[in-house]
């Protein structure tokens, strides 16, 4: 899986490509980060976090991740309980056939572990069929038709199809086996504490000597770890036992049973789990900053001012000075509200000393299609000059410029624009850095857009 920060960064990329509206404008964040220090990955992480300023994207990702981990935890607990109950049921008799119980404990487990090892060696560098990806598909874990949820689900499903997920699947499989074996170990220890068992063995084909040899071979590794192994006399004495053995002999068999479960069951499975975890860490998905989306951002951050001797500086476009016509005026705000009802008076007075208040009509805010339809219908029937107030934080994107062109077309006595500062707009706290850098960039963008359309700009002192 991607790290949480990488996941958030990728989710921002996916949503921005889909033209999602974020809590914070990505363009403003990108411009501000241009002057900050840090590696490309650190700045991309910082950018994603600032764009998700309300935490909506992180909450969706956290919810999916939490439910996947929750399913894995519940399954591990269920496997542990099943191992405990299975062995508890198996050891209900006072006389226990040692080798029969040992085969029940480790027979199928050993076959599965050897099978996994063989398949791993055969499928090196290949992606195994991943039923885990369909079993824990995020689309089954979280419901939601909004674009954030759908994009997050798609992001997780892409990660589940990655070739490194075969090691994640192996790690989870070993985790379930470890949970089962741990449950069995708890059951053995619990029953050996509260009950007294006698251990025996039976065989039609094997002689006493063969079982002695088998027992010593089996007990070699546990004995290295300090577990007791029955001696020759105890092994022969335990054949076809129907009554209680001496307590010292029973304890030797019990110690060998616990040691065998640990050394031939839990320890090999733990090693396999650790190997898969290590391989998954090595194959972990990394953020691909070579994608065109990231390269565009990184190239923007890496732009440097070229020495003045090396090039001829081109003057930035400047909007023409507004000319106020005689007659009635219509004032309106584009998308953003204003704290001051008569925001237009100072600049209009500075431009036209002969205006009369009764000749100025306040249209209000022009935002959606209904507002535009109402405004164009009014302009078609009233010969007025329009003074449009635009907050300089507003983006001169295609939608906004389309509204501007439409108003200019319908205004019979022309359109002039006044750029408003942060003081004119409520609830827009910004830092000094943003006022000095981002505001200047945005104002120049509006200057360029107005210059191209020959729309006059009211002098904003």
C-alpha positions in Angstrom: 0.0 0.0 0.0 1.0 3.6 -0.4 1.8 5.5 2.8 -1.1 7.6 4.1 0.6 10.8 2.8 1.2 9.3 -0.6 -2.4 8.1 -0.7 -3.7 11.6 0.1 -1.4 13.1 -2.6 -2.6 10.5 -5.2 -6.3 11.1 -4.2 -5.8 14.9 -4.8 -4.3 14.2 -8.2 -7.2 11.9 -9.2 -9.8 14.4 -8.0 -8.1 17.4 -9.6 -8.0 15.6 -12.9 -11.7 15.1 -12.5 -12.1 18.9 -11.8 -13.3 18.4 -8.2 -13.8 21.6 -6.1 -11.6 21.3 -3.1 -11.8 23.1 0.3 -8.7 25.2 -0.7 -7.8 26.3 -4.2 -5.0 24.1 -5.5 -3.6 27.0 -7.6 -3.1 29.2 -4.6 -1.4 26.4 -2.6 0.9 25.6 -5.5 1.9 29.2 -5.9 2.6 29.6 -2.2 4.7 26.5 -2.0 7.0 27.8 -4.8 9.0 29.8 -2.3 9.1 27.2 0.5 11.9 24.8 1.1 11.7 21.0 1.0 12.2 18.0 -1.2 9.8 17.4 -4.1 8.0 14.6 -2.2 7.8 16.7 1.0 6.3 19.7 -0.9 3.8 17.5 -2.8 2.7 16.0 0.6 2.4 19.5 2.1 0.4 20.6 -0.9 -2.1 17.7 -0.7 -2.6 18.4 3.1 -3.2 22.1 2.5 -5.6 21.4 -0.3 -7.5 19.0 2.0 -7.8 21.8 4.6 -11.1 20.4 6.0 -9.8 16.8 6.2 -12.6 15.4 4.1 -10.2 13.4 1.8 -8.2 12.1 4.8 -11.3 10.9 6.6 -12.5 8.8 3.6 -9.1 7.2 3.2 -8.9 6.6 7.0 -12.3 5.0 7.0 -11.4 2.5 4.2 -8.0 1.7 5.8 -9.6 1.2 9.2 -12.3 -1.2 7.8 -9.7 -3.3 5.9 -7.6 -3.6 9.1 -10.7 -4.3 11.1 -11.7 -7.2 8.9 -8.2 -8.6 9.2 -8.3 -8.3 13.0 -11.7 -9.9 13.3 -10.6 -12.8 11.1 -7.4 -13.3 13.2 -9.5 -13.4 16.4 -12.0 -15.9 14.9 -9.1 -18.2 13.7 -7.5 -18.0 17.2 -10.8 -19.0 18.9 -11.3 -21.8 16.4 -7.9 -23.2 17.1 -8.5 -23.1 20.8 -11.9 -24.8 20.5 -10.6 -27.4 18.1 -7.8 -28.5 20.3 -10.0 -28.3 23.4 -12.5 -30.7 21.7 -9.6 -33.0 20.7 -8.2 -33.4 24.2 -11.3 -34.5 26.0 -10.0 -38.0 26.9 -7.6 -38.6 29.8 -5.3 -40.9 27.7 -4.0 -39.1 24.7 -2.4 -40.7 21.6 0.7 -38.5 21.3 1.4 -39.0 17.6 -2.3 -38.8 16.6 -2.6 -35.4 18.3 0.6 -34.2 16.9 -0.5 -35.0 13.3 -3.8 -33.2 14.0 -1.9 -30.2 15.2 0.8 -29.9 12.6 -0.1 -32.2 9.7 -2.3 -29.9 7.5 -0.3 -26.9 8.7 3.0 -28.4 7.5 1.5 -29.4 4.1 0.2 -25.8 3.6 3.5 -24.2 4.6 5.5 -26.5 2.3 3.0 -25.8 -0.5 3.3 -22.0 0.0 7.1 -22.3 -0.1 7.0 -24.3 -3.4 4.6 -21.9 -5.0 6.7 -19.0 -3.9 9.8 -20.5 -5.4 8.0 -21.3 -8.7 6.3 -17.9 -9.0 9.2 -15.6 -8.4 8.6 -12.3 -10.1 5.0 -13.3 -11.0 1.8 -12.0 -9.7 -0.3 -14.7 -8.1 -4.1 -14.7 -8.4 -5.2 -12.3 -5.7 -8.6 -13.4 -4.2 -7.8 -11.1 -1.3 -8.2 -8.1 -3.6 -11.8 -9.1 -4.4 -12.5 -10.2 -0.9 -11.6 -6.9 0.8 -12.5 -4.7 -2.1 -13.2 -1.2 -0.8 -16.4 -1.1 -2.8 -17.8 -3.7 -0.4 -16.6 -1.9 2.7 -17.8 1.7 2.1 -20.9 3.0 0.4 -21.0 6.5 -1.2 -21.8 8.0 -4.6 -19.9 11.2 -4.1 -16.8 11.8 -6.1 -14.4 11.7 -3.1 -15.6 8.2 -2.1 -15.6 6.8 -5.6 -12.0 8.2 -6.2 -10.8 6.8 -2.9 -12.3 3.3 -3.7 -10.7 3.4 -7.1 -7.3 4.3 -5.6 -7.4 1.4 -3.2 -8.5 -1.1 -5.8 -5.5 0.0 -8.0 -3.2 -0.7 -5.1 -4.7 -4.1 -4.4 -3.9 -5.1 -8.0 -0.2 -4.2 -7.6 2.3 -7.1 -8.0 3.6 -6.5 -4.5 0.2 -7.5 -3.1 1.2 -11.2 -3.4 3.4 -10.6 -0.4 0.7 -8.8 1.5 -1.6 -11.8 0.8 1.1 -14.2 2.1 1.6 -12.1 5.2 -2.1 -12.1 5.9 -2.3 -15.9 5.3 0.5 -16.5 7.7 -1.1 -14.2 10.2 -4.2 -16.4 10.2 -2.2 -19.5 10.7 -0.3 -17.9 13.5 -3.6 -17.0 15.2 -4.8 -20.6 14.9 -1.6 -22.1 16.2 -1.6 -19.6 19.1 -5.1 -20.6 20.0 -4.0 -24.2 20.0 -1.0 -23.4 22.2 -3.3 -21.6 24.7 -5.6 -24.6 24.8 -2.8 -27.0 25.4 -1.3 -25.0 28.2 -4.7 -24.4 29.8 -5.7 -28.1 29.6 -2.3 -29.3 30.9 -2.8 -26.9 33.9 -6.3 -28.0 34.9 -6.3 -31.7 33.9 -3.9 -34.6 34.2 -3.2 -36.6 31.0 -1.5 -39.8 30.2 0.2 -40.1 26.8 0.5 -43.3 24.7 1.2 -44.4 21.2 0.0 -47.2 19.0 1.4 -48.8 15.8 0.8 -52.0 13.8 3.8 -51.7 11.6 6.4 -49.8 13.6 8.5 -51.5 16.2 9.6 -50.0 19.6 13.0 -49.1 18.2 11.5 -47.3 15.2 9.3 -45.2 17.5 12.3 -44.5 19.8 14.3 -43.3 16.8 11.3 -41.2 15.5 10.7 -39.6 18.9 14.4 -38.6 19.3 14.5 -37.1 15.8 11.3 -35.2 16.5 12.6 -34.1 19.9 16.0 -32.9 18.7 15.0 -29.3 18.0 12.7 -28.8 21.0 15.4 -30.3 23.3 17.8 -27.6 21.9 15.3 -25.0 23.3 15.1 -26.7 26.7 12.0 -28.8 26.3 12.0 -32.3 27.8 12.1 -35.4 25.6 11.0 -38.9 26.8 13.9 -41.4 27.2 13.9 -44.9 25.7 12.3 -46.5 28.8 9.5 -43.9 28.9 8.8 -44.4 25.1 8.5 -48.2 25.5 6.5 -47.8 28.6 4.0 -45.5 26.8 2.9 -48.1 24.2 -0.7 -49.1 24.4 -1.2 -47.4 27.8 -4.8 -47.4 29.1 -4.1 -46.3 32.6 -2.3 -43.4 34.1 1.5 -43.2 33.4 3.9 -42.0 36.1 3.6 -38.2 36.3 7.2 -37.6 35.3 6.7 -39.5 32.1 3.5 -37.7 31.3 5.3 -34.4 31.8 8.0 -35.4 29.3 5.4 -36.1 26.6 3.5 -32.9 27.4 6.7 -30.9 27.2 7.5 -32.5 23.8 4.0 -31.8 22.5 4.3 -28.1 23.5 7.9 -27.9 22.1 6.9 -29.5 18.8 3.9 -27.0 18.4 6.3 -24.1 19.0 9.3 -25.2 17.0 7.6 -26.9 14.1 4.5 -24.8 13.9 4.6 -21.3 15.3 8.3 -20.5 14.7 8.4 -21.6 11.0 5.1 -19.7 10.4 6.5 -16.6 12.1 9.6 -16.7 9.9 7.4 -17.0 6.8 5.3 -14.1 8.1 8.4 -11.9 8.6 9.8 -12.9 5.2 6.6 -11.8 3.5 6.5 -8.6 5.5 10.1 -7.8 4.5 9.4 -8.5 0.8 6.2 -6.4 0.9 8.2 -3.6 2.3 10.7 -3.9 -0.5 8.0 -4.0 -3.1 6.0 -1.2 -1.5 4.3 1.1 -3.9 5.9 4.5 -4.2 4.5 7.8 -5.4 5.3 8.1 -9.1 6.4 11.7 -9.4 7.3 11.1 -13.1 3.6 11.4 -14.0 2.9 14.5 -16.2 0.6 15.9 -13.4 3.5 15.9 -10.9 6.1 17.0 -13.4 4.0 20.1 -14.3 3.9 21.1 -10.6 7.6 20.4 -10.0 8.5 22.4 -13.1 6.5 25.3 -11.9 8.3 25.2 -8.5 11.7 25.0 -10.2 11.3 28.1 -12.4 14.0 30.6 -11.7 14.2 34.3 -12.8 16.7 34.6 -15.6 19.4 37.3 -15.3 18.3 40.6 -17.0 21.3 40.6 -19.3 20.2 37.3 -20.9 16.8 38.4 -22.2 14.6 41.3 -23.0 11.9 41.7 -20.5 8.4 42.0 -21.9 6.1 44.3 -20.1 3.1 42.7 -18.5 -0.2 43.5 -20.0 -2.1 46.3 -18.2 -5.9 46.8 -18.4 -7.0 50.2 -19.7 -8.2 52.9 -17.3 -11.9 52.9 -16.8 -14.0 55.7 -18.3 -17.3 56.4 -16.6 -20.1 57.3 -18.9 -22.9 59.7 -18.2 -26.2 58.4 -17.2 -27.4 55.5 -15.1 -25.0 53.0 -13.5 -25.6 49.4 -12.4 -23.2 48.0 -9.8 -22.8 44.2 -9.2 -20.5 41.8 -7.4 -19.1 38.8 -9.2 -19.4 35.6 -7.1 -18.0 37.1 -3.8 -20.0 39.2 -1.3 -18.8 42.5 0.2 -18.7 43.8 3.8 -19.4 47.3 2.5 -22.7 48.0 0.9 -21.4 51.1 -0.9 -18.1 49.5 -2.0 -18.3 51.3 -5.3 -18.7 54.9 -4.0 -15.0 55.9 -3.4 -13.7 54.9 -6.8 -16.8 56.1 -8.7 -16.5 59.5 -7.0 -12.8 59.6 -8.0 -13.7 58.9 -11.6 -17.0 60.8 -12.0 -17.6 63.7 -9.7 -21.0 64.4 -11.3 -22.7 61.1 -10.5 -25.9 61.0 -8.5 -26.7 58.3 -6.0 -30.2 57.8 -7.4 -28.6 57.0 -10.7 -26.8 54.0 -9.3 -28.7 50.7 -8.9 -27.2 47.9 -6.9 -27.9 44.5 -8.6 -26.2 42.4 -5.8 -24.2 39.3 -6.4 -23.9 37.5 -9.8 -23.1 33.9 -9.2 -25.2 31.1 -10.8 -27.1 30.8 -14.1 -30.2 32.3 -12.7 -28.3 35.4 -11.7 -26.8 35.7 -15.1 -30.1 35.3 -16.9 -31.7 37.9 -14.7 -28.8 40.4 -15.3 -28.7 39.9 -19.1 -32.5 40.4 -19.2 -32.2 43.6 -17.3 -29.3 44.9 -19.5 -31.2 44.1 -22.7 -34.0 46.5 -21.6 -32.0 49.2 -19.7 -29.2 51.3 -21.3 -26.8 51.4 -18.3 -23.1 51.2 -17.7 -22.1 48.2 -15.5 -19.5 48.5 -12.7 -18.5 45.0 -11.7 -16.7 44.3 -8.4 -14.4 41.3 -8.5 -12.5 40.1 -5.5 -8.8 39.8 -6.5 -8.7 36.3 -5.0 -11.3 35.1 -7.6 -9.8 32.9 -10.3 -9.9 34.3 -13.9 -10.9 30.8 -15.2 -12.9 29.9 -18.2 -16.2 30.0 -16.3 -15.6 33.4 -14.7 -14.3 34.9 -18.0 -17.3 33.6 -19.8 -19.6 35.5 -17.4 -17.5 38.6 -17.9 -17.8 38.4 -21.7 -21.5 37.9 -21.5 -22.0 40.9 -19.3 -19.8 43.0 -21.6 -21.9 42.0 -24.6 -25.2 43.0 -23.0 -24.1 46.2 -21.3 -25.2 48.9 -23.8 -23.0 51.7 -22.2 -20.1 49.4 -21.5 -18.5 47.5 -18.7 -15.9 48.6 -16.2 -14.3 46.5 -13.4 -13.1 47.2 -9.9 -10.8 44.7 -8.2 -11.7 44.4 -4.5 -9.2 43.7 -1.7 -9.6 41.2 1.2 -11.1 44.0 3.3 -14.1 44.1 1.1 -14.9 40.4 1.4 -16.0 38.6 4.7 -14.4 35.5 6.1 -11.3 35.5 4.0 -8.3 35.4 6.4 -5.0 35.4 4.6 -1.4 35.6 5.7 0.9 38.5 4.9 2.9 36.2 2.6 -0.3 35.4 0.6 -1.2 39.1 0.3 2.2 40.0 -1.0 2.7 37.1 -3.4 -0.5 35.3 -4.4 -2.5 38.5 -4.5 0.0 40.2 -6.7 0.0 37.2 -9.1 -3.8 37.1 -9.2 -4.1 40.8 -9.8 -1.7 40.5 -12.8 -3.8 37.7 -14.2 -6.9 39.9 -14.1 -4.9 42.8 -15.7 -4.0 40.4 -18.5 -7.6 39.2 -18.9 -9.1 42.7 -18.9 -6.4 44.0 -21.3 -7.2 41.3 -23.8 -10.9 42.2 -23.7 -10.3 46.0 -23.6 -12.4 46.3 -20.4 -11.5 49.3 -18.3 -10.2 48.9 -14.7 -11.2 51.4 -12.0 -8.1 52.8 -10.3 -8.0 51.0 -6.9 -5.9 53.1 -4.6 
